[in-house]
Amino acid sequence: MPSPTATLRLRMIFDSRHAIGPGKIDLLEALRDTGSITAAARTMRMSYKRAWQLIDDLNHSFAEPLVAASKGGEHGGGAELTDTGRRVLEIYRSIERKAQKSFAVELRQLTRLRARS
Amino acid sequence: MPSPTATLRLRMIFDSRHAIGPGKIDLLEALRDTGSITAAARTMRMSYKRAWQLIDDLNHSFAEPLVAASKGGEHGGGAELTDTGRRVLEIYRSIERKAQKSFAVELRQLTRLRARS
């Protein structure tokens, strides 16, 4: 009975206080797709406050903000990815896609060690 | 002013309840090096109970246990990696090593987006 291959999840550690992983990346993607922090938070099943904290953290992890208010106030109005935000999302997803492919053999080896013989 | 390149951390998700990441892997390595759960827990700055829980979880994530008591009781006696434990540790570290190298370009791109211009 073949098990599905393990899924690789990545986290980039910049320093002791700054890192980016699947949670923040999924949030950026939800924000790109919905155009609002409120809607992105709902998609991610997290509070607006939590989403805002993660975005604030991301905005302070890079030289330029990753997310900018697009129109109206912060709560009601829209928000969108900046060029830096789109670039970070793109680089992360590219590494993720390549990694899952590059390490398919090793991930299958791990999966085989899980299968009851 | 060049920043150091981001460090990649990996987590393998097997299913909704089973995963293996840097914490469990470092614990396995500490256990291999110290030969005891108590000493490995101390190295990892975690309680014996927490180390034991992680090991119990690992032992139930694979077909064979990854850690076995080597002599004496569970608390006082030693513990060691089984063949499966050594294999899992080896596969994980191999992926980690290769990933850091394979994605050096992308990780530098991310790092550059962090540098204040």
HADDOCK unambig.tbl for C-alpha pairs under 7 A between the chains (distance, minus, plus):
assign (segid A and resid 6 and name CA) (segid B and resid 12 and name CA) 5.83 0.50 0.50
assign (segid A and resid 6 and name CA) (segid B and resid 13 and name CA) 5.42 0.50 0.50
assign (segid A and resid 6 and name CA) (segid B and resid 14 and name CA) 4.73 0.50 0.50
assign (segid A and resid 7 and name CA) (segid B and resid 12 and name CA) 5.56 0.50 0.50
assign (segid A and resid 7 and name CA) (segid B and resid 13 and name CA) 4.99 0.50 0.50
assign (segid A and resid 7 and name CA) (segid B and resid 14 and name CA) 6.55 0.50 0.50
assign (segid A and resid 8 and name CA) (segid B and resid 10 and name CA) 6.78 0.50 0.50
assign (segid A and resid 8 and name CA) (segid B and resid 11 and name CA) 5.79 0.50 0.50
assign (segid A and resid 8 and name CA) (segid B and resid 12 and name CA) 4.72 0.50 0.50
assign (segid A and resid 8 and name CA) (segid B and resid 13 and name CA) 6.29 0.50 0.50
assign (segid A and resid 9 and name CA) (segid B and resid 10 and name CA) 5.78 0.50 0.50
assign (segid A and resid 9 and name CA) (segid B and resid 11 and name CA) 4.93 0.50 0.50
assign (segid A and resid 9 and name CA) (segid B and resid 12 and name CA) 6.16 0.50 0.50
assign (segid A and resid 10 and name CA) (segid B and resid 8 and name CA) 6.78 0.50 0.50
assign (segid A and resid 10 and name CA) (segid B and resid 9 and name CA) 5.78 0.50 0.50
assign (segid A and resid 10 and name CA) (segid B and resid 10 and name CA) 4.93 0.50 0.50
assign (segid A and resid 10 and name CA) (segid B and resid 11 and name CA) 6.43 0.50 0.50
assign (segid A and resid 11 and name CA) (segid B and resid 8 and name CA) 5.79 0.50 0.50
assign (segid A and resid 11 and name CA) (segid B and resid 9 and name CA) 4.94 0.50 0.50
assign (segid A and resid 11 and name CA) (segid B and resid 10 and name CA) 6.44 0.50 0.50
assign (segid A and resid 12 and name CA) (segid B and resid 6 and name CA) 5.83 0.50 0.50
assign (segid A and resid 12 and name CA) (segid B and resid 7 and name CA) 5.55 0.50 0.50
assign (segid A and resid 12 and name CA) (segid B and resid 8 and name CA) 4.72 0.50 0.50
assign (segid A and resid 12 and name CA) (segid B and resid 9 and name CA) 6.17 0.50 0.50
assign (segid A and resid 13 and name CA) (segid B and resid 6 and name CA) 5.42 0.50 0.50
assign (segid A and resid 13 and name CA) (segid B and resid 7 and name CA) 4.98 0.50 0.50
assign (segid A and resid 13 and name CA) (segid B and resid 8 and name CA) 6.29 0.50 0.50
assign (segid A and resid 14 and name CA) (segid B and resid 6 and name CA) 4.73 0.50 0.50
assign (segid A and resid 14 and name CA) (segid B and resid 7 and name CA) 6.54 0.50 0.50
assign (segid A and resid 61 and name CA) (segid B and resid 114 and name CA) 6.47 0.50 0.50
assign (segid A and resid 62 and name CA) (segid B and resid 113 and name CA) 5.89 0.50 0.50
assign (segid A and resid 62 and name CA) (segid B and resid 114 and name CA) 4.01 0.50 0.50
assign (segid A and resid 63 and name CA) (segid B and resid 113 and name CA) 6.13 0.50 0.50
assign (segid A and resid 63 and name CA) (segid B and resid 114 and name CA) 4.85 0.50 0.50
assign (segid A and resid 63 and name CA) (segid B and resid 115 and name CA) 5.70 0.50 0.50
assign (segid A and resid 63 and name CA) (segid B and resid 116 and name CA) 4.94 0.50 0.50
assign (segid A and resid 88 and name CA) (segid B and resid 110 and name CA) 6.63 0.50 0.50
assign (segid A and resid 91 and name CA) (segid B and resid 106 and name CA) 6.37 0.50 0.50
assign (segid A and resid 95 and name CA) (segid B and resid 103 and name CA) 6.77 0.50 0.50
assign (segid A and resid 103 and name CA) (segid B and resid 95 and name CA) 6.78 0.50 0.50
assign (segid A and resid 106 and name CA) (segid B and resid 91 and name CA) 6.37 0.50 0.50
assign (segid A and resid 110 and name CA) (segid B and resid 88 and name CA) 6.64 0.50 0.50
assign (segid A and resid 113 and name CA) (segid B and resid 62 and name CA) 5.89 0.50 0.50
assign (segid A and resid 113 and name CA) (segid B and resid 63 and name CA) 6.11 0.50 0.50
assign (segid A and resid 114 and name CA) (segid B and resid 61 and name CA) 6.47 0.50 0.50
assign (segid A and resid 114 and name CA) (segid B and resid 62 and name CA) 4.00 0.50 0.50
assign (segid A and resid 114 and name CA) (segid B and resid 63 and name CA) 4.83 0.50 0.50
assign (segid A and resid 115 and name CA) (segid B and resid 63 and name CA) 5.69 0.50 0.50
assign (segid A and resid 116 and name CA) (segid B and resid 63 and name CA) 4.94 0.50 0.50
